[in-house]
Amino acid sequence: MADLILTTFDWVPELPRGYVRDMRVRWALEEAGLDYRVESVPFGDRGAEHFAHQPFGQVPWLTNGDRSIFESGAILLHLGERSDALMPADRSARTEVIEWLFAALNSVEAASLPWTIFKFSGDVTETPGRAHLDEFLKARLRHMETVLAGREWLTPTFSIADIMMADVLRLIDRFEGLLEYAACRDYVERATSRPAFQKAYADQMAHFAAAD
């Protein structure tokens, strides 16, 4: 039996399917070829046991023996330490991967998350605050466009940094937020064409569909 257990919701509405953050962990596990199994917790009834593993009542978390790890970035870093397919052994190269992993979370997703919440809600109200959020995201994407125009991956080899950044950018792309950023779109296409992503995506979709 696999010693790695990925826990996600038993069901979610159709709109977020394919984008629930266990996707990042599934993808990393597939890239590394690590054995794992998936367990579920109720979407609608989040009890004390759930909050003991994930203090915000979200998913995913990863159980590795007697260790339970929450937050997708922390989980990817943990898996990266187990596999050279996810993070190189060289110390300097690992530092570069970690830099970009945190950049995806703190610089890009921090700007994109409020924007995508509005998109998911269908709220099209134009306000000065909303315009500020739009410009904040565009500024981040302009920087990423410059970075990605000159490289295949964020570091010399594909890594957990690319899993995180591509997952952040593909949600923006879902709502046509990358139309003006060709290098970002091409990067997302390269990343999501990888067999490990395709397997992880299909598995997540099947997991939630099975509960309908």
C-alpha positions, -999 to 999 in steps of 0.1 A, spaced: 0 0 0 13 35 -9 27 54 21 16 87 5 -21 96 9 -35 126 -9 -67 139 7 -92 160 -12 -129 167 -12 -154 139 -21 -172 163 -45 -171 199 -57 -195 218 -80 -187 216 -117 -172 251 -120 -140 245 -101 -134 210 -113 -100 206 -128 -87 235 -107 -90 223 -72 -56 225 -56 -51 188 -51 -44 190 -89 -9 204 -81 -1 175 -58 -15 149 -82 6 164 -110 38 163 -89 32 128 -78 27 117 -114 58 135 -126 79 118 -98 63 84 -104 56 81 -66 30 56 -54 0 72 -37 -36 68 -31 -65 93 -28 -89 96 1 -118 120 5 -134 142 31 -169 156 28 -173 189 9 -203 200 28 -196 188 64 -161 198 75 -156 185 110 -129 186 136 -108 159 120 -107 179 88 -96 211 106 -70 191 125 -52 184 91 -61 217 73 -67 246 97 -87 265 71 -110 237 62 -96 234 27 -79 208 6 -55 192 -1 -33 177 25 -7 149 21 -1 122 47 33 106 46 35 80 74 28 99 106 33 133 90 4 154 77 13 183 54 -11 210 43 -8 239 18 0 230 -18 33 249 -18 45 231 13 34 197 -2 52 204 -34 84 213 -16 82 181 5 78 160 -27 106 179 -44 129 167 -16 120 131 -24 125 132 -62 151 147 -86 124 147 -112 108 176 -92 138 194 -78 175 190 -87 200 178 -62 224 206 -67 220 232 -38 222 263 -60 198 249 -85 174 239 -57 175 274 -43 164 288 -77 135 263 -79 124 274 -44 126 311 -54 102 305 -83 79 283 -63 74 312 -38 72 337 -67 43 317 -81 25 319 -48 34 353 -34 38 374 -65 15 359 -92 -12 340 -73 -14 368 -47 -24 391 -76 -46 366 -95 -66 352 -67 -89 382 -61 -93 386 -99 -103 350 -103 -128 351 -74 -147 378 -92 -145 358 -124 -158 326 -107 -187 346 -91 -197 362 -125 -195 397 -110 -188 421 -138 -194 453 -118 -169 480 -128 -155 499 -98 -122 517 -90 -112 489 -67 -119 463 -94 -98 483 -119 -70 484 -94 -71 446 -91 -70 443 -129 -40 465 -132 -22 447 -104 -26 414 -122 -15 429 -155 17 442 -140 26 408 -127 18 392 -160 40 417 -179 69 407 -157 62 370 -163 59 376 -200 94 390 -200 107 360 -180 91 333 -201 99 348 -235 134 336 -231 131 302 -215 113 269 -217 109 264 -180 115 287 -150 148 269 -142 169 248 -166 148 217 -159 111 212 -153 104 214 -115 78 219 -88 82 257 -96 67 250 -130 39 229 -116 29 258 -93 34 286 -118 16 268 -147 -13 259 -124 -16 296 -113 -14 308 -149 -38 283 -164 -66 295 -141 -60 330 -154 -61 316 -189 -94 299 -182 -109 334 -179 -90 347 -210 -66 367 -188 -36 357 -209 -48 369 -243 -22 396 -244 6 374 -231 17 349 -258 48 336 -239 27 329 -208 1 311 -229 28 290 -247 43 281 -213 9 269 -200 5 249 -231 39 232 -228 33 224 -191 -3 211 -195 8 189 -225 30 168 -203 16 133 -197 17 137 -160 -5 167 -161 -29 149 -184 -31 119 -161 -36 141 -130 -63 162 -147 -82 132 -159 -80 116 -124 -93 147 -107 -122 151 -131 -131 114 -127 -129 116 -89 -154 144 -86 -177 130 -114 -179 97 -95 -197 114 -67 -224 130 -88 
